[in-house]
Amino acid sequence: MDLETFQTSIVALNTTLLTEPTAPRTPRPREKNASLVRATIPFAKEHPLISWWHLISTTLILAALLGAAASPLAWWARLAAAVLSGLLICRLFIIYHDFQHKAILRGSRIAKAFMAFFGLLCLNPVSAWNRSHEYHHKHTAQLKGASHGSFPVLTTTAYAAASRWQRFNYIVQRHPLTLLTGYATVFLFSMCMRPFLISPRRHWDCAAAILLHGGLIALLAVFAPWAMLFALLLPMFIAAALGAYLFYVQHNFPQADLRERSDWDYVFAALHSSSYLDIGPMMHWFTGNIGYHHVHHLNARIPFYRLPQAMAAIAELQSPATSSLRICEIYRCLRLRLWCPQRNCMVRSVAG
């Protein structure tokens, strides 16, 4: 069973929610939703010079670090450069992500060409990323749509009714090792191989990404194997593992609230099913402020460097569900596997 078929089966299994009793919900008035979205509009205006500064400075620092990782320095210096490079790739990916949301550098052909090339290098080609990520933003926290473009979510009842093979696939996709090896599982397979196999013409850039990445590995393996390790494989492994976990924890945390489509709205999804990561200024910089995820989901046109301003200025954004990168918090989030509609929360197992 391929991933596309499996995600469709999850949607079908979750239709059991239609007959499950759920706890009562209090709908949020539409006028308050509209007012909150309007309050974010002033922050959705970029400063082009600042956008260029972030893009150029991050790229130059990353290039310098990759150069150090590839150079004949002591192994510990190359290792340090590789780790920092992985973090910088994560930051540059958030800039890429903002460009695809049209939050920064709209209309720039130079930026468009650079971002397309970066998408190939980081195994996130434009066609596949936009297709999955746009769907994700429009269906976050929907029990019948959240599994597309994100990590799958089954209800306790649907999981109990699933076949052994469906359960196995589900557990594998949400397993910590899948996130840790995100370089191969999330990015190489899910973001490149699968879309190309499903629709080769539409996702030709996925094949280009695989060929480019494979070519770089083959070339470095022959002429500079240590450079391949320190300047390519290790940075990509770190960036992919961190990126996969960030994407997971932003919507899979103890306070997350999922709903049926009939009881769902966009603002609810931003405020109640998107977390804020309390990770300190340095990691906020390395992760491009993506930890302000509830603000980003409320208005994806806000440039990443203005997300903290928006949160500080709008009272309703200042009490979000919070997580962090502390070991205990990571453990709590990774233990969550299923949605329990009776308790309205994520749980570890069918028994809760």
Contacts in CASP RR format, 6 or more apart in sequence:
PFRMAT RR
TARGET T0000
AUTHOR 0000-0000-0000
METHOD contacts of the structure
MODEL  1
MDLETFQTSIVALNTTLLTEPTAPRTPRPREKNASLVRATIPFAKEHPLI
SWWHLISTTLILAALLGAAASPLAWWARLAAAVLSGLLICRLFIIYHDFQ
HKAILRGSRIAKAFMAFFGLLCLNPVSAWNRSHEYHHKHTAQLKGASHGS
FPVLTTTAYAAASRWQRFNYIVQRHPLTLLTGYATVFLFSMCMRPFLISP
RRHWDCAAAILLHGGLIALLAVFAPWAMLFALLLPMFIAAALGAYLFYVQ
HNFPQADLRERSDWDYVFAALHSSSYLDIGPMMHWFTGNIGYHHVHHLNA
RIPFYRLPQAMAAIAELQSPATSSLRICEIYRCLRLRLWCPQRNCMVRSV
AG
1 9 0 8 1.000
1 165 0 8 1.000
1 166 0 8 1.000
1 169 0 8 1.000
2 194 0 8 1.000
2 197 0 8 1.000
2 198 0 8 1.000
3 173 0 8 1.000
3 190 0 8 1.000
3 194 0 8 1.000
4 194 0 8 1.000
4 198 0 8 1.000
6 152 0 8 1.000
6 166 0 8 1.000
6 169 0 8 1.000
6 170 0 8 1.000
6 173 0 8 1.000
7 147 0 8 1.000
7 148 0 8 1.000
7 152 0 8 1.000
9 166 0 8 1.000
10 147 0 8 1.000
10 152 0 8 1.000
10 153 0 8 1.000
10 154 0 8 1.000
10 158 0 8 1.000
10 170 0 8 1.000
11 144 0 8 1.000
11 145 0 8 1.000
11 147 0 8 1.000
11 148 0 8 1.000
13 154 0 8 1.000
13 155 0 8 1.000
13 158 0 8 1.000
13 159 0 8 1.000
13 161 0 8 1.000
13 162 0 8 1.000
13 166 0 8 1.000
14 143 0 8 1.000
14 144 0 8 1.000
14 153 0 8 1.000
14 154 0 8 1.000
14 155 0 8 1.000
14 158 0 8 1.000
15 144 0 8 1.000
16 155 0 8 1.000
16 157 0 8 1.000
16 158 0 8 1.000
16 161 0 8 1.000
17 143 0 8 1.000
17 144 0 8 1.000
17 155 0 8 1.000
17 157 0 8 1.000
17 158 0 8 1.000
17 260 0 8 1.000
17 341 0 8 1.000
18 260 0 8 1.000
20 155 0 8 1.000
20 157 0 8 1.000
20 341 0 8 1.000
20 342 0 8 1.000
21 341 0 8 1.000
21 342 0 8 1.000
22 260 0 8 1.000
22 341 0 8 1.000
22 342 0 8 1.000
22 344 0 8 1.000
23 341 0 8 1.000
23 342 0 8 1.000
23 343 0 8 1.000
23 344 0 8 1.000
25 259 0 8 1.000
25 263 0 8 1.000
27 263 0 8 1.000
27 265 0 8 1.000
28 265 0 8 1.000
28 267 0 8 1.000
28 268 0 8 1.000
30 265 0 8 1.000
33 265 0 8 1.000
33 266 0 8 1.000
33 267 0 8 1.000
33 268 0 8 1.000
36 267 0 8 1.000
36 298 0 8 1.000
36 314 0 8 1.000
36 316 0 8 1.000
37 267 0 8 1.000
37 298 0 8 1.000
37 299 0 8 1.000
39 313 0 8 1.000
39 314 0 8 1.000
40 295 0 8 1.000
40 298 0 8 1.000
40 299 0 8 1.000
40 302 0 8 1.000
40 310 0 8 1.000
40 314 0 8 1.000
41 299 0 8 1.000
43 299 0 8 1.000
43 302 0 8 1.000
43 306 0 8 1.000
43 307 0 8 1.000
43 309 0 8 1.000
43 310 0 8 1.000
43 313 0 8 1.000
44 103 0 8 1.000
44 299 0 8 1.000
44 301 0 8 1.000
44 302 0 8 1.000
44 303 0 8 1.000
44 306 0 8 1.000
46 103 0 8 1.000
46 104 0 8 1.000
46 105 0 8 1.000
46 106 0 8 1.000
46 303 0 8 1.000
46 306 0 8 1.000
47 303 0 8 1.000
48 105 0 8 1.000
50 303 0 8 1.000
50 305 0 8 1.000
51 104 0 8 1.000
51 105 0 8 1.000
51 303 0 8 1.000
51 305 0 8 1.000
52 105 0 8 1.000
54 95 0 8 1.000
54 304 0 8 1.000
54 305 0 8 1.000
55 92 0 8 1.000
55 95 0 8 1.000
55 104 0 8 1.000
55 105 0 8 1.000
55 111 0 8 1.000
55 114 0 8 1.000
58 88 0 8 1.000
58 91 0 8 1.000
58 92 0 8 1.000
58 95 0 8 1.000
59 92 0 8 1.000
61 88 0 8 1.000
62 85 0 8 1.000
62 88 0 8 1.000
62 89 0 8 1.000
62 92 0 8 1.000
65 81 0 8 1.000
65 84 0 8 1.000
65 85 0 8 1.000
65 88 0 8 1.000
66 81 0 8 1.000
66 85 0 8 1.000
66 231 0 8 1.000
66 235 0 8 1.000
67 81 0 8 1.000
67 231 0 8 1.000
68 77 0 8 1.000
68 78 0 8 1.000
68 81 0 8 1.000
69 78 0 8 1.000
69 81 0 8 1.000
69 82 0 8 1.000
69 85 0 8 1.000
69 227 0 8 1.000
69 230 0 8 1.000
69 231 0 8 1.000
69 234 0 8 1.000
69 235 0 8 1.000
70 78 0 8 1.000
70 224 0 8 1.000
70 227 0 8 1.000
70 230 0 8 1.000
70 231 0 8 1.000
71 78 0 8 1.000
73 81 0 8 1.000
78 226 0 8 1.000
78 230 0 8 1.000
79 230 0 8 1.000
79 234 0 8 1.000
81 230 0 8 1.000
82 229 0 8 1.000
82 230 0 8 1.000
82 231 0 8 1.000
82 234 0 8 1.000
82 235 0 8 1.000
82 238 0 8 1.000
83 234 0 8 1.000
83 235 0 8 1.000
83 238 0 8 1.000
85 231 0 8 1.000
85 234 0 8 1.000
85 235 0 8 1.000
85 238 0 8 1.000
86 234 0 8 1.000
86 235 0 8 1.000
86 236 0 8 1.000
86 238 0 8 1.000
86 239 0 8 1.000
86 242 0 8 1.000
87 238 0 8 1.000
87 239 0 8 1.000
87 242 0 8 1.000
87 286 0 8 1.000
88 286 0 8 1.000
89 122 0 8 1.000
89 235 0 8 1.000
89 236 0 8 1.000
89 238 0 8 1.000
89 239 0 8 1.000
90 239 0 8 1.000
90 242 0 8 1.000
90 243 0 8 1.000
90 246 0 8 1.000
90 286 0 8 1.000
90 287 0 8 1.000
90 288 0 8 1.000
91 285 0 8 1.000
91 286 0 8 1.000
91 287 0 8 1.000
91 288 0 8 1.000
92 118 0 8 1.000
92 122 0 8 1.000
93 118 0 8 1.000
93 122 0 8 1.000
93 124 0 8 1.000
93 239 0 8 1.000
93 243 0 8 1.000
94 287 0 8 1.000
94 288 0 8 1.000
94 289 0 8 1.000
94 290 0 8 1.000
94 304 0 8 1.000
95 104 0 8 1.000
95 288 0 8 1.000
95 304 0 8 1.000
96 115 0 8 1.000
96 118 0 8 1.000
96 119 0 8 1.000
96 122 0 8 1.000
96 124 0 8 1.000
97 129 0 8 1.000
97 133 0 8 1.000
97 290 0 8 1.000
98 104 0 8 1.000
98 303 0 8 1.000
98 304 0 8 1.000
99 105 0 8 1.000
99 111 0 8 1.000
99 112 0 8 1.000
99 115 0 8 1.000
100 115 0 8 1.000
100 126 0 8 1.000
100 129 0 8 1.000
100 130 0 8 1.000
100 133 0 8 1.000
101 300 0 8 1.000
101 301 0 8 1.000
102 301 0 8 1.000
103 300 0 8 1.000
103 301 0 8 1.000
103 302 0 8 1.000
103 303 0 8 1.000
103 304 0 8 1.000
104 111 0 8 1.000
104 303 0 8 1.000
104 304 0 8 1.000
105 111 0 8 1.000
115 126 0 8 1.000
116 126 0 8 1.000
116 205 0 8 1.000
119 125 0 8 1.000
119 126 0 8 1.000
119 129 0 8 1.000
119 209 0 8 1.000
120 205 0 8 1.000
120 208 0 8 1.000
120 209 0 8 1.000
120 212 0 8 1.000
120 213 0 8 1.000
121 209 0 8 1.000
121 212 0 8 1.000
121 213 0 8 1.000
122 187 0 8 1.000
122 236 0 8 1.000
122 239 0 8 1.000
123 183 0 8 1.000
123 187 0 8 1.000
123 188 0 8 1.000
123 191 0 8 1.000
123 192 0 8 1.000
123 209 0 8 1.000
123 210 0 8 1.000
123 213 0 8 1.000
123 236 0 8 1.000
123 240 0 8 1.000
124 187 0 8 1.000
124 191 0 8 1.000
124 209 0 8 1.000
125 191 0 8 1.000
125 192 0 8 1.000
125 203 0 8 1.000
125 205 0 8 1.000
125 206 0 8 1.000
125 208 0 8 1.000
125 209 0 8 1.000
126 205 0 8 1.000
127 195 0 8 1.000
127 202 0 8 1.000
127 203 0 8 1.000
127 204 0 8 1.000
127 205 0 8 1.000
127 206 0 8 1.000
128 191 0 8 1.000
128 192 0 8 1.000
128 195 0 8 1.000
128 203 0 8 1.000
128 205 0 8 1.000
128 206 0 8 1.000
129 191 0 8 1.000
131 195 0 8 1.000
132 148 0 8 1.000
132 149 0 8 1.000
132 191 0 8 1.000
133 149 0 8 1.000
135 145 0 8 1.000
135 148 0 8 1.000
135 149 0 8 1.000
136 148 0 8 1.000
136 149 0 8 1.000
136 150 0 8 1.000
137 297 0 8 1.000
137 300 0 8 1.000
138 266 0 8 1.000
139 145 0 8 1.000
139 146 0 8 1.000
139 148 0 8 1.000
140 146 0 8 1.000
140 150 0 8 1.000
140 251 0 8 1.000
140 269 0 8 1.000
140 270 0 8 1.000
140 273 0 8 1.000
140 274 0 8 1.000
140 297 0 8 1.000
141 251 0 8 1.000
141 256 0 8 1.000
141 257 0 8 1.000
141 258 0 8 1.000
141 259 0 8 1.000
141 264 0 8 1.000
141 268 0 8 1.000
141 269 0 8 1.000
141 272 0 8 1.000
141 273 0 8 1.000
141 274 0 8 1.000
142 258 0 8 1.000
142 259 0 8 1.000
142 260 0 8 1.000
142 261 0 8 1.000
142 264 0 8 1.000
142 269 0 8 1.000
143 153 0 8 1.000
143 155 0 8 1.000
143 258 0 8 1.000
143 259 0 8 1.000
143 260 0 8 1.000
143 261 0 8 1.000
143 339 0 8 1.000
144 260 0 8 1.000
144 261 0 8 1.000
145 261 0 8 1.000
146 153 0 8 1.000
146 251 0 8 1.000
146 258 0 8 1.000
147 153 0 8 1.000
150 247 0 8 1.000
150 251 0 8 1.000
151 173 0 8 1.000
151 174 0 8 1.000
151 247 0 8 1.000
151 248 0 8 1.000
151 251 0 8 1.000
151 252 0 8 1.000
152 170 0 8 1.000
152 173 0 8 1.000
152 174 0 8 1.000
153 252 0 8 1.000
153 258 0 8 1.000
153 338 0 8 1.000
153 339 0 8 1.000
154 162 0 8 1.000
154 170 0 8 1.000
154 338 0 8 1.000
154 339 0 8 1.000
155 338 0 8 1.000
155 339 0 8 1.000
155 340 0 8 1.000
155 341 0 8 1.000
156 338 0 8 1.000
156 339 0 8 1.000
156 340 0 8 1.000
156 341 0 8 1.000
156 347 0 8 1.000
156 350 0 8 1.000
156 352 0 8 1.000
157 341 0 8 1.000
159 167 0 8 1.000
159 170 0 8 1.000
159 337 0 8 1.000
159 338 0 8 1.000
159 350 0 8 1.000
160 350 0 8 1.000
162 170 0 8 1.000
171 337 0 8 1.000
172 178 0 8 1.000
174 248 0 8 1.000
174 252 0 8 1.000
174 337 0 8 1.000
176 334 0 8 1.000
178 185 0 8 1.000
178 186 0 8 1.000
178 244 0 8 1.000
179 186 0 8 1.000
179 241 0 8 1.000
179 244 0 8 1.000
179 245 0 8 1.000
179 248 0 8 1.000
179 334 0 8 1.000
180 241 0 8 1.000
180 244 0 8 1.000
181 241 0 8 1.000
182 240 0 8 1.000
182 241 0 8 1.000
182 244 0 8 1.000
183 236 0 8 1.000
183 237 0 8 1.000
183 240 0 8 1.000
183 241 0 8 1.000
185 244 0 8 1.000
186 240 0 8 1.000
186 244 0 8 1.000
187 240 0 8 1.000
187 244 0 8 1.000
188 210 0 8 1.000
188 213 0 8 1.000
191 206 0 8 1.000
192 206 0 8 1.000
192 207 0 8 1.000
192 209 0 8 1.000
192 210 0 8 1.000
193 206 0 8 1.000
193 210 0 8 1.000
195 202 0 8 1.000
195 203 0 8 1.000
195 206 0 8 1.000
196 203 0 8 1.000
196 204 0 8 1.000
196 206 0 8 1.000
196 207 0 8 1.000
196 210 0 8 1.000
200 207 0 8 1.000
216 232 0 8 1.000
217 228 0 8 1.000
217 232 0 8 1.000
217 233 0 8 1.000
220 227 0 8 1.000
220 228 0 8 1.000
220 231 0 8 1.000
220 232 0 8 1.000
221 228 0 8 1.000
242 287 0 8 1.000
245 330 0 8 1.000
246 277 0 8 1.000
246 287 0 8 1.000
246 290 0 8 1.000
246 291 0 8 1.000
248 333 0 8 1.000
248 334 0 8 1.000
249 275 0 8 1.000
249 277 0 8 1.000
249 323 0 8 1.000
249 330 0 8 1.000
249 333 0 8 1.000
250 274 0 8 1.000
250 275 0 8 1.000
250 277 0 8 1.000
250 290 0 8 1.000
250 291 0 8 1.000
250 293 0 8 1.000
251 273 0 8 1.000
251 274 0 8 1.000
251 275 0 8 1.000
252 333 0 8 1.000
252 336 0 8 1.000
252 346 0 8 1.000
253 275 0 8 1.000
253 321 0 8 1.000
253 323 0 8 1.000
253 332 0 8 1.000
253 333 0 8 1.000
253 336 0 8 1.000
253 346 0 8 1.000
254 321 0 8 1.000
254 332 0 8 1.000
254 333 0 8 1.000
254 336 0 8 1.000
254 345 0 8 1.000
254 346 0 8 1.000
255 272 0 8 1.000
255 275 0 8 1.000
255 321 0 8 1.000
255 345 0 8 1.000
256 272 0 8 1.000
256 273 0 8 1.000
256 275 0 8 1.000
256 321 0 8 1.000
256 345 0 8 1.000
256 346 0 8 1.000
257 268 0 8 1.000
257 272 0 8 1.000
257 273 0 8 1.000
257 344 0 8 1.000
257 345 0 8 1.000
258 273 0 8 1.000
258 339 0 8 1.000
259 268 0 8 1.000
267 298 0 8 1.000
269 297 0 8 1.000
270 294 0 8 1.000
270 295 0 8 1.000
270 297 0 8 1.000
270 298 0 8 1.000
271 294 0 8 1.000
271 298 0 8 1.000
271 316 0 8 1.000
271 317 0 8 1.000
271 320 0 8 1.000
272 321 0 8 1.000
274 293 0 8 1.000
274 294 0 8 1.000
274 296 0 8 1.000
274 297 0 8 1.000
274 320 0 8 1.000
275 291 0 8 1.000
275 293 0 8 1.000
275 294 0 8 1.000
275 320 0 8 1.000
275 321 0 8 1.000
275 322 0 8 1.000
275 323 0 8 1.000
276 291 0 8 1.000
276 292 0 8 1.000
276 293 0 8 1.000
276 294 0 8 1.000
276 311 0 8 1.000
276 320 0 8 1.000
276 321 0 8 1.000
276 322 0 8 1.000
276 323 0 8 1.000
277 287 0 8 1.000
277 290 0 8 1.000
277 291 0 8 1.000
277 293 0 8 1.000
277 322 0 8 1.000
277 323 0 8 1.000
277 324 0 8 1.000
277 325 0 8 1.000
278 322 0 8 1.000
278 323 0 8 1.000
278 324 0 8 1.000
279 287 0 8 1.000
279 291 0 8 1.000
279 324 0 8 1.000
279 325 0 8 1.000
283 325 0 8 1.000
284 291 0 8 1.000
284 292 0 8 1.000
284 308 0 8 1.000
288 304 0 8 1.000
288 305 0 8 1.000
289 304 0 8 1.000
289 305 0 8 1.000
289 307 0 8 1.000
289 308 0 8 1.000
290 296 0 8 1.000
290 304 0 8 1.000
292 307 0 8 1.000
292 308 0 8 1.000
292 310 0 8 1.000
292 311 0 8 1.000
294 317 0 8 1.000
294 320 0 8 1.000
294 321 0 8 1.000
295 302 0 8 1.000
295 307 0 8 1.000
295 310 0 8 1.000
295 311 0 8 1.000
295 317 0 8 1.000
296 302 0 8 1.000
296 304 0 8 1.000
296 307 0 8 1.000
298 317 0 8 1.000
299 310 0 8 1.000
302 310 0 8 1.000
310 317 0 8 1.000
311 317 0 8 1.000
311 318 0 8 1.000
312 318 0 8 1.000
323 329 0 8 1.000
323 333 0 8 1.000
335 348 0 8 1.000
336 346 0 8 1.000
336 347 0 8 1.000
336 348 0 8 1.000
337 346 0 8 1.000
337 347 0 8 1.000
337 348 0 8 1.000
337 349 0 8 1.000
338 346 0 8 1.000
338 347 0 8 1.000
338 348 0 8 1.000
338 349 0 8 1.000
338 350 0 8 1.000
338 352 0 8 1.000
339 345 0 8 1.000
339 346 0 8 1.000
339 347 0 8 1.000
340 346 0 8 1.000
340 347 0 8 1.000
340 352 0 8 1.000
343 352 0 8 1.000
END
